[in-house]
Amino acid sequence: MKMNLFENIPESEPEEVFTELLSAEGVRVERIVSFGQVSPEGLWYDQPENEWILLLEGSATLVFQEKPSVDLRPGDYLNLPAGCRHRVEKTSEKCRTVWLAVFYE
């Protein structure tokens, strides 16, 4: 069945919106939509799986515990190895930020 990644996205929400697009053994694909949200103060993501992210719309800044921060704009992507401590420092407050995240073993 045909689907569109940009359909059914609200223009604003008080919380980030996570939509699972695909799940199979060893891989999960999610669409994440941010509306200015950032990681809670003091929270570092430290995931047991690898994560490949692609920024599709908006902007964001990721901060890493052991690497320089990265500003993302549409089309930018990066791979976060399992255990890479990171946090979302900023997402666009003027428009929604749409991410595609692929979690894999």
Buried (B, 14 or more C-beta within 10 A) or exposed (E): EEEEEEEEBEEEEEEBBEEEEEEEEEEBBBBBBBBBBBBEEEEEEEBEBBBBBBBBBBBBBBBBEEEEEBEBEEEBEBEBEEEBBBBBBBBBEEBBBBBBBBBBE
